[in-house]
Amino acid sequence: MKTATAIVCIALLVLPAPLLIAQEKSADSKEKAAATETATPKHTEKAATLKYDPANEVKLKGFVEEVKLVPKSCTGETGTHLVLRTDQGLVEVQIAPETFLTDLSVTFTKGEKLTAVAAKVTRPEGDLYLAREVDRDSGTLVLRDPKGGPVWTWKKS
């Protein structure tokens, strides 16, 4: 039952609405649904490996070197990532889905000074930090609860 629930949750967050509607229309679309179900666990496994772990929290201080929009980042949506120049070098920090930040009218600019509380996640393509809070001149942006649960999912309830 966990697998079915995970597939439904991922489908609601990741798949475009027309694809979901097409899967419900006819029996011959079952092949498409099976292909989607086959592909979904791979995405789910990758997302699971990028889980926020408060035990891995660090405080990063630096300047925004680059603002990146990353399609299908670990949030399943296009995510906003910042490349920060810190005393330890360049690090990549996942902030939140682009749509969530747009809804809040939050933007980041190159050269902006900030401090982030984030959990380090090790991936084959390099370390990534998942931000929980970002402190900047304009105030503190809270992105996750103390256990690491993303606040942008709260609005989907």
Secondary structure by P-SEA (a helix, b strand, c coil): caaaaaaaaaaaccccaaaaaaaaccccaaaaaaaaaaaaaaaaaaaaaaccccccbbbbbbcccbbbbbcccccccbbbbbbccccccbbbbbcccaaaaaaaccccccccccccbbbbbbcccbbbbbbcbbbcccccccccccccccccccccc
